[in-house]
Amino acid sequence: MDVEQERERKKKEKRLRSLKPFSMLSESIKTKNSRAFSLHLGKTFENESFKFYNPNDQPILQEIRFNVQDKNYLVNYCKEKVGQYINAFVKVIDQNLISRDAYRELSALEPDLPREHNISDAKKRINEEMNEKIPIFILDIKNVSITATNKVSHIDDEEVEKEMLKYIGKAGYRKITDILLFIIPGLVEQNVLNINNPVIHIRISGDGRNVGRKIKQVMVTCTILDDILNINKAEFHYTIILYPGNENYEILQNVMEPMINELHNLVTNGLDSSRTRWTIIPYFSSDWKFLSIILGFNAANANYFCPWCLCSKKEIGNKDKIYVIEKTMEQLQTTKPLPGHSKAPLLYMIPLEHYVPDLLYIMLRIWDCMWSLVIQELKSENRYDDNIRAIIHSEMQRISFKFHFWQDHDTQNWNNTP
């Protein structure tokens, strides 16, 4: 017995001598050894716990913390809770546009945060699961060019910009049908949709935005108007089409062709889901520019400027006339469209009375025009000086509105932002 113990002691000493100090190990070996040690502790707990607890007590090892040369380790053994925990982090990272490098540095400072490789694995798994349920199709598009822009960047993320540059000439497309089939069960369960009155009001929207200073990005989305509580939340607007490029009729006509055919089929035949045939009632809403492109309409400053009636610039200010929707989608689809329409509407299956411009853009445009009139009046009265600008700036600060005056170095004219 003493001989066997001596042999074990010598083997242990030899093994200890063969282990390098922790400080001399590479990061990958440190992680590997820590994982192996954690697994060993988990197995030891399973093998030894019955010596101290009744099996009916169901002892569970949840987590272990240990430190090696000021390097902290946190090991979670409850895989289900860990998965939910990591998924919550993935959601926060995705919604707040936290880059991979930024999170890696943050997790290095805070040992309680999930490791970056766990986050990456969770993202990959979620993407694979979603791609099975709502596949993304890649479409080829033509006449797409990159032009530098001086406008404010809506997305200032180098990773996103590099990723978008890879897909110049390509567009991503997700079927509206797949999106609806995925979300309908949840909406029925939440009593947003009623199977006894199977009608879904869907809104299509679109807009362009700047990605960095190199490219623009155009996105087409859909949302469920019946879901009133969530209609203003970004995560409930589902992306249908995404491509790098400009808001252009020809490009949109090319890119939206599969969506146009699909939406026409949905409006005509409805959607079958869980033995229920849903009637789809479509709407369209966007800023004036995108809306006019979809309708094949002239610019807002054209002689016939209204997408819904036949009024012209000459009638502006005529308070006696009652303006109503005079046009129909059928009239716009003829070979000789009505005045103001130079091209065929793209989303012809949506009734013209279901086209609604975004009120925010209209309000901002009205405010912009009114503000221009204020500045013109001050200039005409020779009151547009440093004193009045200081008063305006002070008032804007009081109402917490970001506003600045600035002088053009070439013309010496005063401008304001916004």
C-alpha positions in Angstrom: 0.0 0.0 0.0 2.8 2.4 0.9 4.5 1.6 -2.5 1.4 2.5 -4.4 1.0 5.7 -2.6 4.6 6.6 -3.2 4.1 5.9 -6.9 1.1 8.2 -7.1 2.9 10.9 -5.2 5.8 10.8 -7.7 3.5 10.8 -10.7 1.7 13.9 -9.2 5.0 15.7 -8.6 6.1 14.9 -12.2 2.9 16.2 -13.6 3.1 19.4 -11.6 6.7 19.9 -12.7 5.6 19.5 -16.3 3.0 22.3 -16.0 4.2 25.7 -17.1 3.5 28.7 -14.9 0.2 30.4 -15.8 2.0 33.6 -16.9 4.0 31.8 -19.5 0.9 30.3 -21.2 -0.7 31.8 -24.3 -4.3 33.1 -24.1 -5.7 30.1 -25.9 -3.9 27.6 -23.6 -5.1 29.6 -20.6 -8.7 29.3 -21.8 -8.3 25.7 -22.7 -6.9 24.8 -19.3 -9.6 26.7 -17.5 -12.3 25.0 -19.5 -10.8 21.6 -18.8 -10.5 22.4 -15.1 -14.2 23.6 -15.1 -15.3 20.3 -16.7 -13.3 18.4 -14.2 -15.0 20.3 -11.3 -18.4 19.6 -12.8 -17.8 15.9 -13.1 -16.3 15.8 -9.6 -19.5 17.5 -8.3 -21.7 14.9 -10.0 -19.6 12.0 -8.6 -19.2 13.3 -5.0 -22.4 15.1 -4.3 -24.3 11.9 -3.5 -22.0 11.3 -0.6 -23.3 14.4 1.1 -26.9 14.8 -0.2 -29.8 12.4 -0.8 -30.3 11.9 -4.6 -33.9 13.1 -4.2 -32.5 16.5 -3.1 -31.3 17.0 -6.7 -28.2 19.1 -5.9 -27.3 21.3 -8.9 -24.0 23.0 -9.6 -24.9 26.4 -11.0 -21.7 28.3 -11.2 -18.1 28.5 -10.0 -15.8 31.5 -9.7 -12.1 31.3 -9.4 -9.0 33.4 -10.0 -5.6 32.6 -11.4 -3.0 35.3 -11.2 -5.5 38.1 -11.2 -7.4 36.6 -14.1 -11.0 36.0 -13.1 -13.1 33.1 -14.4 -16.8 32.6 -14.1 -18.2 29.1 -15.1 -21.9 28.6 -15.5 -23.2 25.1 -15.5 -27.0 25.8 -16.1 -26.9 25.7 -19.9 -30.6 26.7 -20.3 -30.2 29.8 -18.2 -26.8 30.6 -19.8 -28.4 30.4 -23.2 -31.2 32.8 -22.2 -28.6 35.1 -20.6 -26.4 35.2 -23.8 -29.5 35.7 -26.0 -30.4 38.7 -24.0 -26.9 40.1 -24.5 -27.1 39.5 -28.3 -30.3 41.5 -28.4 -28.8 44.4 -26.5 -25.7 44.4 -28.7 -27.7 44.2 -31.9 -30.1 47.0 -31.0 -27.4 49.3 -29.7 -25.0 48.7 -32.6 -22.1 47.6 -30.3 -19.2 46.4 -32.4 -17.4 43.2 -31.9 -14.1 44.8 -30.9 -15.9 47.2 -28.5 -17.6 44.3 -26.7 -14.4 42.3 -26.6 -12.6 45.1 -24.8 -15.6 45.6 -22.5 -15.8 41.9 -21.6 -12.0 41.9 -20.9 -12.6 44.5 -18.2 -15.7 42.8 -16.7 -15.4 39.1 -16.1 -19.1 38.6 -15.4 -20.0 39.4 -19.0 -20.3 36.5 -21.5 -17.2 36.0 -23.6 -17.2 37.4 -27.1 -16.9 33.9 -28.7 -20.1 32.9 -26.9 -21.9 36.0 -28.3 -20.6 35.2 -31.7 -21.8 31.6 -31.5 -25.2 32.7 -30.4 -25.5 35.2 -33.2 -24.6 32.5 -35.7 -27.1 30.1 -34.2 -29.9 32.7 -34.3 -29.1 33.7 -37.8 -29.2 30.0 -38.9 -32.5 29.5 -37.2 -34.1 32.6 -38.7 -32.7 31.9 -42.1 -34.6 28.6 -42.1 -37.9 30.3 -41.1 -37.4 33.5 -43.1 -34.8 33.0 -45.8 -32.9 35.9 -47.3 -32.6 35.9 -51.1 -29.8 37.8 -52.8 -30.9 39.7 -56.0 -28.7 41.2 -58.7 -29.3 44.9 -59.4 -27.9 47.1 -62.1 -26.9 50.8 -62.4 -25.7 51.1 -58.8 -22.8 53.5 -58.2 -21.0 54.8 -55.1 -21.0 58.5 -54.5 -19.5 60.4 -51.6 -22.0 62.4 -49.7 -21.7 65.4 -47.3 -25.0 64.7 -45.7 -25.4 63.5 -42.1 -24.6 59.8 -41.7 -27.5 57.9 -40.2 -25.2 54.9 -39.5 -21.6 55.7 -38.5 -20.2 52.2 -38.0 -17.1 51.1 -39.9 -18.1 47.5 -39.7 -21.5 48.1 -41.2 -20.0 50.3 -43.9 -17.5 47.7 -44.9 -20.2 45.0 -45.0 -22.4 47.2 -47.2 -19.5 47.8 -49.6 -19.3 44.0 -50.2 -22.9 44.0 -51.5 -22.7 46.8 -54.1 -24.8 45.5 -57.0 -26.7 43.1 -54.7 -30.0 43.4 -52.8 -31.3 41.3 -49.9 -35.0 40.2 -50.1 -37.2 38.5 -47.6 -40.7 37.3 -48.5 -43.6 39.1 -46.9 -45.3 35.7 -46.8 -42.6 34.2 -44.7 -42.6 37.1 -42.3 -46.4 36.9 -41.9 -46.4 33.2 -41.3 -43.8 33.6 -38.6 -45.5 36.4 -36.7 -49.2 35.6 -37.2 -49.4 32.9 -34.4 -48.0 35.3 -31.9 -50.3 38.1 -32.9 -53.3 35.8 -32.6 -52.2 34.7 -29.2 -51.9 38.3 -28.1 -55.4 39.0 -29.5 -54.0 41.5 -32.0 -55.4 39.4 -34.9 -58.8 37.6 -34.7 -59.2 34.3 -36.5 -63.0 34.9 -36.6 -62.3 38.1 -38.6 -59.2 37.1 -40.5 -58.1 40.5 -41.9 -54.5 41.8 -41.7 -53.8 45.5 -42.4 -50.2 45.7 -43.6 -48.2 48.8 -44.3 -45.3 49.0 -46.7 -42.7 51.7 -46.1 -39.4 52.8 -47.6 -36.7 55.3 -47.3 -33.0 55.9 -48.0 -30.3 56.6 -45.4 -26.6 57.4 -45.4 -24.1 54.7 -44.4 -20.9 56.5 -43.6 -19.8 59.0 -46.2 -19.4 56.6 -49.1 -22.8 55.0 -49.9 -26.5 55.3 -49.4 -28.7 52.4 -48.4 -32.4 51.9 -49.3 -34.7 49.9 -47.1 -38.2 48.7 -47.7 -40.1 47.5 -44.7 -43.5 46.2 -43.6 -45.5 46.4 -40.4 -48.8 45.3 -39.1 -51.2 48.2 -38.6 -53.4 46.1 -36.3 -50.6 45.9 -33.7 -51.3 49.5 -32.5 -49.2 49.3 -29.3 -46.1 48.4 -31.2 -46.5 50.2 -34.5 -44.1 53.0 -33.6 -41.3 50.6 -32.4 -38.5 49.9 -34.8 -38.2 46.2 -34.0 -41.8 45.7 -35.3 -41.0 47.0 -38.7 -39.7 44.0 -40.7 -37.2 44.5 -43.5 -38.3 43.2 -46.8 -35.7 44.7 -49.2 -32.3 46.2 -48.4 -29.7 47.4 -51.0 -26.8 49.9 -51.2 -27.8 52.6 -53.7 -30.1 55.5 -54.3 -33.8 56.0 -54.3 -34.3 55.6 -58.0 -37.4 54.5 -60.0 -35.5 52.1 -62.3 -33.5 50.5 -59.5 -36.6 50.1 -57.3 -38.5 48.6 -60.3 -35.8 46.0 -60.7 -35.3 45.2 -57.0 -39.0 45.2 -56.0 -40.2 42.9 -58.8 -40.4 39.8 -56.7 -42.0 41.7 -53.9 -44.5 43.3 -56.3 -45.6 39.9 -57.6 -45.8 38.5 -54.1 -47.8 41.4 -52.8 -50.2 41.2 -55.8 -50.7 37.5 -55.0 -51.4 38.2 -51.3 -53.9 40.9 -52.0 -55.6 38.8 -54.7 -55.7 35.4 -53.0 -55.0 36.1 -49.4 -52.7 34.0 -47.1 -53.3 30.6 -45.7 -52.1 30.1 -42.1 -53.1 27.4 -39.7 -56.3 26.5 -41.6 -57.3 30.2 -41.8 -57.3 32.3 -44.9 -56.3 35.8 -44.1 -57.4 38.8 -46.2 -54.5 41.2 -46.8 -55.3 44.9 -47.0 -52.2 46.9 -48.0 -51.2 50.5 -47.3 -48.2 52.5 -48.2 -46.5 55.3 -46.2 -43.2 57.1 -46.6 -41.8 60.6 -47.1 -43.0 62.5 -50.1 -39.9 61.7 -52.2 -40.2 57.9 -51.9 -43.9 58.0 -52.2 -43.7 59.9 -55.5 -41.1 57.5 -56.9 -43.4 54.5 -56.1 -46.3 56.2 -57.8 -44.2 57.2 -60.8 -45.0 60.8 -60.0 -43.2 64.1 -60.8 -41.3 66.1 -58.2 -43.1 68.0 -55.5 -42.3 71.3 -57.3 -43.9 70.2 -60.6 -46.9 72.0 -62.1 -49.2 69.1 -61.1 -47.8 68.3 -57.7 -50.5 66.3 -55.9 -50.6 62.5 -56.2 -54.3 62.4 -55.3 -56.0 65.2 -57.1 -55.6 67.2 -60.3 -54.9 70.6 -58.8 -52.0 72.6 -60.2 -49.7 75.4 -59.0 -52.2 78.0 -60.3 -54.8 76.8 -57.8 -52.6 77.2 -54.7 -54.3 79.5 -52.3 -57.8 78.9 -53.7 -59.7 78.5 -50.5 -63.1 78.1 -52.2 -62.3 74.8 -53.9 -62.8 71.6 -51.9 -60.0 69.2 -52.7 -60.8 65.5 -52.8 -59.2 62.3 -54.1 -60.0 62.5 -57.8 -57.6 59.9 -59.2 -57.8 56.1 -59.1 -55.0 53.5 -59.4 -56.7 52.2 -62.5 -56.3 55.6 -64.2 -52.6 55.7 -63.4 -52.0 52.3 -65.0 -53.3 53.4 -68.4 -50.9 54.1 -71.4 -51.8 57.8 -71.1 -51.4 58.5 -67.3 -52.9 61.6 -65.8 -51.0 64.9 -65.6 -48.1 64.7 -63.1 -47.5 61.0 -63.6 -44.7 60.1 -65.9 -44.3 56.4 -65.1 -46.5 53.5 -64.1 -47.0 53.0 -60.3 -44.9 50.2 -58.9 -47.3 49.1 -56.2 -50.4 49.1 -58.3 -52.2 46.7 -56.0 -52.5 49.3 -53.3 -55.5 51.6 -53.7 -54.5 55.3 -54.2 -56.5 56.3 -51.1 -54.2 53.9 -49.1 -51.1 56.0 -49.9 -50.4 58.2 -46.9 -47.4 60.5 -46.6 -45.5 60.5 -43.3 -46.9 63.3 -41.2 -43.5 63.9 -39.6 -41.9 64.9 -42.9 -44.8 67.2 -43.7 -44.6 68.8 -40.3 -40.8 69.3 -40.7 -41.3 70.8 -44.1 -44.0 73.2 -42.9 -41.7 74.2 -40.0 -38.8 74.7 -42.4 -40.9 77.0 -44.6 -42.2 79.0 -41.7 -38.7 79.4 -40.3 -37.5 80.7 -43.6 -40.2 83.3 -43.6 -39.2 84.4 -40.1 -35.6 84.8 -41.2 -36.7 86.7 -44.4 -38.9 89.1 -42.3 -36.0 89.8 -39.9 -33.7 90.5 -42.8 -36.3 92.8 -44.5 -36.5 94.8 -41.3 -32.7 94.9 -40.8 -33.0 93.1 -37.5 -31.0 90.0 -38.4 -27.9 90.8 -36.4 -25.8 89.3 -33.6 -28.3 90.4 -31.0 -31.3 88.7 -32.5 -29.3 85.5 -33.3 -28.2 85.4 -29.7 -31.8 85.7 -28.6 -32.9 82.9 -30.9 -30.0 80.6 -29.9 -30.8 81.2 -26.2 -34.5 80.3 -26.7 -33.6 77.2 -28.6 -31.3 76.1 -25.7 -34.1 76.8 -23.3 -36.4 74.3 -25.0 -33.5 71.8 -25.4 -33.4 72.1 -29.2 -30.1 71.7 -30.9 -29.7 74.8 -33.0 -26.6 76.7 -34.2 -25.9 79.7 -36.4 -22.8 79.6 -38.6 -21.3 82.0 -41.1 -20.1 80.9 -44.5 -16.5 82.0 -45.0 -16.9 82.6 -48.7 -20.2 84.5 -48.9 -20.2 85.8 -45.3 -23.9 84.8 -45.2 -25.4 83.4 -42.0 -26.9 80.0 -42.0 -28.4 77.8 -39.3 -28.4 74.1 -38.4 -30.8 72.4 -38.6 
